[in-house]
Amino acid sequence: MKRVAIAPLIFLLSGCPGGQPAPSQRSVFVHGNTLCFSVNKIDTLEHYNFYYYPKGHYTVIKSDNQINASYPNTCFKFKLKNGYQYNIYYGLNGKQYIDSFFIDHDGRL
């Protein structure tokens, strides 16, 4: 009887097979108000979502779902405010990546 009870438990703990894998963490380059997804000319930026949470509200800074750009067109200027954590989700060379960074109140990463 214990074997019958253990089999469904093992199945439930194994999780759901399939689906897209979670994005990998990959850093972006930030200098002042310039953000580069890649500085490698052979990389192709396919899409990106750049956002933050001021006062608890999800706010998209910029998003492009069909860009297909290579360096130097993978660098963008954004007006970044101090005191916030920024989050980025992007596709590069067919793979999905995430990154986040915090700019303190003194403007330091």
C-alpha positions as CSV (number, residue, x, y, z in Angstrom):
1,M,0.0,0.0,0.0
2,K,2.9,2.4,0.7
3,R,4.2,1.9,-2.8
4,V,0.9,3.0,-4.3
5,A,1.0,6.2,-2.1
6,I,4.6,7.0,-2.9
7,A,4.2,6.8,-6.7
8,P,1.8,9.8,-7.0
9,L,4.0,11.8,-4.5
10,I,7.1,11.3,-6.6
11,F,5.2,12.3,-9.7
12,L,3.9,15.5,-8.0
13,L,7.4,16.5,-6.8
14,S,9.0,16.0,-10.2
15,G,7.3,19.0,-11.7
16,C,5.9,19.5,-15.1
17,P,8.1,18.5,-18.0
18,G,8.6,20.7,-21.0
19,G,8.1,24.4,-21.5
20,Q,10.6,27.1,-22.1
21,P,13.7,27.1,-19.9
22,A,14.2,30.0,-17.5
23,P,16.3,32.9,-18.9
24,S,19.9,33.0,-18.0
25,Q,21.5,35.9,-16.1
26,R,23.8,38.0,-18.3
27,S,25.0,41.4,-17.4
28,V,24.5,44.5,-19.6
29,F,27.0,47.3,-19.8
30,V,25.9,50.6,-18.1
31,H,27.9,53.8,-18.2
32,G,26.0,57.0,-17.2
33,N,22.7,57.0,-19.1
34,T,24.0,54.5,-21.8
35,L,23.0,50.9,-21.6
36,C,24.5,48.3,-24.0
37,F,23.1,44.8,-24.3
38,S,26.2,43.7,-26.1
39,V,29.4,45.2,-27.5
40,N,30.2,42.2,-29.7
41,K,29.5,42.9,-33.4
42,I,28.5,39.2,-34.0
43,D,25.7,39.3,-31.4
44,T,22.1,40.1,-32.5
45,L,19.7,41.8,-30.1
46,E,16.2,40.5,-30.9
47,H,14.0,42.1,-28.3
48,Y,14.2,43.7,-24.9
49,N,12.0,45.0,-22.0
50,F,13.6,47.5,-19.6
51,Y,11.5,48.4,-16.5
52,Y,11.5,49.4,-12.9
53,Y,9.1,49.7,-10.0
54,P,8.7,53.3,-8.8
55,K,6.5,53.5,-5.7
56,G,5.4,49.9,-6.2
57,H,4.1,50.3,-9.8
58,Y,5.5,48.3,-12.7
59,T,6.8,50.9,-15.2
60,V,8.2,50.0,-18.6
61,I,10.9,52.4,-19.6
62,K,11.3,51.0,-23.1
63,S,10.4,47.9,-24.9
64,D,11.0,46.6,-28.4
65,N,9.9,43.1,-29.4
66,Q,11.4,43.0,-33.0
67,I,14.6,44.9,-33.1
68,N,17.3,42.6,-34.8
69,A,20.3,44.9,-34.1
70,S,24.0,44.4,-33.8
71,Y,26.6,46.6,-32.1
72,P,26.7,49.6,-32.0
73,N,22.9,49.6,-32.4
74,T,22.6,47.5,-29.2
75,C,23.4,50.6,-27.1
76,F,20.7,53.0,-26.0
77,K,20.5,56.2,-24.0
78,F,18.0,56.2,-21.1
79,K,17.3,58.8,-18.4
80,L,18.0,56.7,-15.3
81,K,16.8,58.0,-12.0
82,N,18.8,57.5,-8.8
83,G,17.4,55.3,-6.0
84,Y,15.8,52.5,-8.1
85,Q,16.4,49.0,-9.2
86,Y,16.2,48.4,-12.9
87,N,15.2,45.1,-14.5
88,I,15.9,43.9,-18.0
89,Y,14.6,41.0,-20.0
90,Y,16.1,40.5,-23.5
91,G,16.8,38.1,-26.3
92,L,20.3,37.8,-27.8
93,N,21.3,35.3,-30.5
94,G,18.1,33.2,-29.9
95,K,18.6,32.9,-26.1
96,Q,16.7,34.7,-23.4
97,Y,18.5,36.7,-20.6
98,I,17.7,38.8,-17.6
99,D,19.7,41.3,-15.6
100,S,19.1,43.9,-12.9
101,F,21.0,46.7,-11.4
102,F,20.5,49.3,-8.7
103,I,21.5,53.0,-8.9
104,D,21.8,54.4,-5.4
105,H,20.8,58.0,-4.4
106,D,24.3,59.2,-5.2
107,G,24.2,57.9,-8.7
108,R,26.5,54.9,-8.2
109,L,25.7,51.4,-9.6
